[in-house]
């Protein structure tokens, strides 16, 4: 392991490239502790400040996590999201894609709370209107990989298991269907990227300048009336979004035309 002082790339980026390659090749596995900053500086023959910049770069990318007083470790989880929220319903009703052996959910809060702008808009209520929220953390290998908040109309689920902290015995949508008497028929997913709030950064153990991916999942009944809105937040660099689908074949009697319209 060395740094080429004559290279066009900055030394800290060369170091980051080499450490990244070791992680990707499995030389340093999930949860493994890296050498200290002074040791990395000695290994590569650079100043501590240069070594620190390399580690900071990899922390921004989400590959490393620093625990104060303990050291820097390889982040243990890269989460693969298949078809956004579609996987929560599965190919048949009653199937849920996150088996407990891989991910665990901890409900941290259930109660009435003012709805944020995007949630209020989805329900068609004024900003700040009180809705029932179920806040939860999703963990894997003892690491928080997702922060979620599911919003419901309080009057529709009052007195049901959704109104308490006790773990649900079925997928959320099945509990909502039973409590409301309405069936999930349509759903919309909106994915965006932004910087985390301070609380999100602390919970997900990422830097304040590490972007997060956020999903706004809105479920509707047959009349297109909103049943549930769920906000999900993941660390951007360690989240992989995939969508596997069949490409439709040509359809007769349809004229070719633009698929994208720019306003």
C-alpha positions as CSV (number, residue, x, y, z in Angstrom):
1,X,0.0,0.0,0.0
2,X,1.5,3.3,-1.1
3,X,0.8,6.7,-2.5
4,X,2.2,8.0,-5.7
5,X,3.2,11.6,-5.1
6,X,3.5,12.3,-8.8
7,X,0.0,11.2,-9.6
8,X,-2.6,13.7,-10.6
9,X,-5.0,12.4,-7.9
10,X,-4.7,13.8,-4.4
11,X,-3.0,11.5,-1.9
12,X,-6.1,11.2,0.3
13,X,-8.1,10.1,-2.6
14,X,-5.5,7.5,-3.5
15,X,-5.7,6.2,0.0
16,X,-9.5,6.2,-0.1
17,X,-9.4,4.2,-3.4
18,X,-7.1,1.6,-1.9
19,X,-9.1,1.2,1.3
20,X,-12.4,1.1,-0.7
21,X,-10.9,-1.7,-2.9
22,X,-9.9,-3.7,0.2
23,X,-13.5,-3.5,1.5
24,X,-15.1,-4.4,-1.8
25,X,-12.8,-7.3,-2.3
26,X,-13.6,-8.6,1.2
27,X,-10.1,-8.0,2.7
28,X,-11.8,-6.0,5.4
29,X,-15.2,-7.4,6.2
30,X,-18.3,-5.9,7.8
31,X,-17.7,-4.8,11.4
32,X,-13.9,-5.1,11.1
33,X,-11.9,-2.4,12.8
34,X,-9.5,-0.3,10.7
35,X,-6.1,0.8,11.9
36,X,-6.0,4.1,13.7
37,X,-5.5,7.4,11.9
38,X,-1.8,7.7,13.0
39,X,-1.3,4.0,11.9
40,X,-2.9,4.7,8.5
41,X,-0.6,7.7,8.1
42,X,2.4,5.6,8.8
43,X,1.3,2.8,6.5
44,X,0.9,5.2,3.6
45,X,3.7,7.6,4.5
46,X,1.5,10.6,4.8
47,X,0.5,13.1,7.5
48,X,-2.3,12.3,9.9
49,X,-4.4,15.1,8.3
50,X,-4.2,13.3,4.9
51,X,-5.1,10.0,6.5
52,X,-8.1,11.6,8.2
53,X,-9.3,13.1,4.9
54,X,-9.3,9.7,3.3
55,X,-11.3,8.2,6.2
56,X,-13.7,11.1,6.1
57,X,-14.3,10.5,2.4
58,X,-15.2,6.9,3.0
59,X,-17.5,7.8,5.8
60,X,-19.3,10.2,3.5
61,X,-19.7,7.3,1.1
62,X,-21.2,5.2,3.9
63,X,-18.5,2.5,3.8
64,X,-17.1,3.3,7.2
65,X,-18.5,4.2,10.6
66,X,-16.6,5.9,13.4
67,X,-17.6,5.1,17.0
68,X,-16.2,7.8,19.4
69,X,-13.7,6.3,21.8
70,X,-13.6,3.0,19.9
71,X,-12.4,3.5,16.4
72,X,-13.4,3.3,12.7
73,X,-15.2,0.2,11.4
74,X,-16.4,-1.2,8.1
75,X,-20.1,-0.5,7.9
76,X,-21.9,-3.9,8.0
77,X,-25.0,-3.5,5.9
78,X,-25.8,-2.6,2.3
79,X,-29.5,-2.8,1.9
80,X,-31.0,-3.8,-1.4
81,X,-34.4,-2.3,-2.2
82,X,-36.5,-4.2,-4.7
83,X,-39.2,-2.3,-6.5
84,X,-39.5,0.4,-3.8
85,X,-42.4,-0.4,-1.5
86,X,-43.9,-2.9,-3.9
87,X,-42.1,-5.8,-2.1
88,X,-44.0,-5.2,1.1
89,X,-47.1,-6.7,-0.6
90,X,-45.3,-9.5,-2.4
91,X,-46.5,-11.6,-5.4
92,X,-49.5,-12.8,-3.3
93,X,-51.4,-11.1,-0.6
94,X,-50.2,-12.0,2.9
95,X,-46.6,-12.3,1.8
96,X,-44.0,-10.0,3.3
97,X,-40.5,-9.6,1.9
98,X,-38.5,-8.7,4.9
99,X,-38.3,-11.9,6.9
100,X,-37.4,-11.5,10.6
101,X,-34.1,-13.4,10.1
102,X,-32.7,-10.5,8.1
103,X,-34.4,-7.4,9.4
104,X,-36.0,-6.5,12.7
105,X,-38.5,-3.8,13.4
106,X,-38.6,-1.8,16.6
107,X,-41.6,0.4,17.0
108,X,-40.4,3.5,19.0
109,X,-43.6,5.6,19.1
110,X,-47.3,5.4,18.5
111,X,-49.5,8.4,19.0
112,X,-51.1,11.5,17.4
113,X,-48.7,14.0,15.8
114,X,-49.0,17.0,13.4
115,X,-48.7,15.7,9.9
116,X,-45.8,17.2,7.8
117,X,-46.6,18.9,4.5
118,X,-46.2,15.9,2.2
119,X,-48.2,13.6,4.4
120,X,-51.0,16.1,4.9
121,X,-51.1,16.7,1.2
122,X,-51.4,12.9,0.5
123,X,-54.4,12.7,3.0
124,X,-55.9,15.9,1.8
125,X,-55.9,17.6,5.2
126,X,-54.3,20.9,6.3
127,X,-50.6,21.0,7.2
128,X,-50.2,20.2,10.9
129,X,-53.5,18.3,11.2
130,X,-53.2,15.5,13.8
131,X,-52.9,12.0,12.4
132,X,-51.8,8.7,14.1
133,X,-48.2,8.0,13.5
134,X,-46.3,4.7,14.1
135,X,-42.5,5.4,14.1
136,X,-40.1,2.5,13.8
137,X,-36.5,1.6,13.3
138,X,-35.4,-1.2,11.0
139,X,-32.2,-3.0,12.1
140,X,-29.9,-5.6,10.6
141,X,-26.9,-7.0,12.4
142,X,-27.6,-4.6,15.2
143,X,-27.3,-1.6,12.9
144,X,-30.1,0.8,12.0
145,X,-30.7,0.7,8.3
146,X,-34.0,2.4,8.0
147,X,-36.1,5.0,9.8
148,X,-39.8,4.9,9.1
149,X,-43.1,6.6,10.0
150,X,-46.5,5.3,9.0
151,X,-49.4,7.7,9.1
152,X,-53.1,6.8,9.5
153,X,-56.4,8.5,10.2
154,X,-56.9,8.1,14.0
155,X,-60.7,7.7,13.7
156,X,-60.2,4.7,11.4
157,X,-57.9,2.6,13.6
158,X,-58.8,3.6,17.1
159,X,-58.8,0.6,19.5
160,X,-57.1,-1.6,17.0
161,X,-53.6,-3.1,17.4
162,X,-52.3,-0.2,15.2
163,X,-53.1,2.1,18.1
164,X,-50.6,0.5,20.5
165,X,-46.9,-0.3,20.8
166,X,-47.4,-4.1,20.9
167,X,-45.7,-5.8,17.9
168,X,-48.0,-6.5,15.0
169,X,-48.5,-10.2,14.2
170,X,-49.2,-9.5,10.5
171,X,-48.0,-7.1,7.8
172,X,-49.1,-3.5,8.5
173,X,-51.4,-3.3,5.4
174,X,-53.4,-6.4,6.6
175,X,-53.9,-4.8,10.0
176,X,-55.0,-1.5,8.4
177,X,-57.4,-3.4,6.1
178,X,-59.1,-5.1,9.0
179,X,-59.3,-2.0,11.1
180,X,-60.6,0.3,8.3
181,X,-62.7,-2.2,6.3
182,X,-61.0,-0.9,3.2
183,X,-58.8,-2.8,0.8
184,X,-55.5,-1.6,-0.6
185,X,-55.9,-1.4,-4.4
186,X,-53.5,1.3,-5.6
187,X,-50.2,2.7,-4.4
188,X,-47.8,5.4,-5.3
189,X,-44.1,5.7,-4.5
190,X,-42.1,8.9,-4.6
191,X,-38.3,8.6,-4.1
192,X,-36.1,11.6,-3.5
193,X,-32.6,12.4,-2.1
194,X,-31.7,15.0,0.5
195,X,-29.5,15.7,3.4
196,X,-30.5,14.1,6.7
197,X,-31.9,15.9,9.7
198,X,-29.7,15.9,12.8
199,X,-31.9,13.2,14.4
200,X,-31.7,11.0,11.2
201,X,-27.9,11.4,11.0
202,X,-27.5,10.3,14.7
203,X,-29.9,7.4,14.4
204,X,-28.4,6.1,11.1
205,X,-24.9,6.8,12.3
206,X,-23.9,8.8,9.2
207,X,-22.3,12.3,8.8
208,X,-24.5,15.3,8.4
209,X,-23.3,15.7,4.8
210,X,-24.1,12.1,3.8
211,X,-27.3,12.1,1.7
212,X,-30.2,9.9,2.5
213,X,-32.9,8.4,0.2
214,X,-36.5,9.0,1.3
215,X,-39.5,7.2,0.0
216,X,-43.1,8.5,0.4
217,X,-45.4,5.5,0.0
218,X,-49.1,6.3,-0.4
219,X,-51.7,3.6,-0.5
220,X,-55.3,4.0,-1.8
221,X,-58.5,2.1,-1.8
222,X,-60.6,1.4,-4.9
223,X,-62.0,4.9,-4.8
224,X,-58.5,6.4,-4.7
225,X,-59.0,7.6,-1.2
226,X,-55.8,7.5,0.9
227,X,-55.6,4.7,3.4
228,X,-52.0,5.0,4.6
229,X,-48.9,7.1,4.1
230,X,-45.4,5.8,5.0
231,X,-42.2,7.7,5.0
232,X,-39.0,5.6,4.8
233,X,-35.4,7.0,5.1
234,X,-32.2,5.1,4.3
235,X,-28.5,6.1,4.1
236,X,-28.0,6.8,0.5
237,X,-24.5,5.4,-0.1
238,X,-25.4,2.0,1.4
239,X,-28.8,1.6,-0.3
240,X,-29.1,-0.1,-3.6
241,X,-32.3,0.3,-5.6
242,X,-33.2,-2.3,-8.1
243,X,-36.3,-3.0,-10.2
244,X,-36.6,-6.2,-12.2
245,X,-39.4,-6.1,-14.8
246,X,-40.5,-7.4,-18.1
247,X,-40.2,-5.1,-21.1
248,X,-43.5,-5.0,-23.0
249,X,-43.5,-6.1,-26.6
250,X,-44.9,-4.1,-29.5
251,X,-48.6,-3.5,-29.6
252,X,-50.4,-3.4,-32.9
253,X,-52.3,-0.4,-34.1
254,X,-50.4,2.0,-31.9
255,X,-48.4,4.9,-33.4
256,X,-44.9,5.5,-32.3
257,X,-44.5,8.7,-30.3
258,X,-42.4,10.3,-27.6
259,X,-42.4,8.6,-24.2
260,X,-41.1,11.7,-22.4
261,X,-42.6,15.1,-22.5
262,X,-40.7,18.1,-21.3
263,X,-42.7,21.0,-19.9
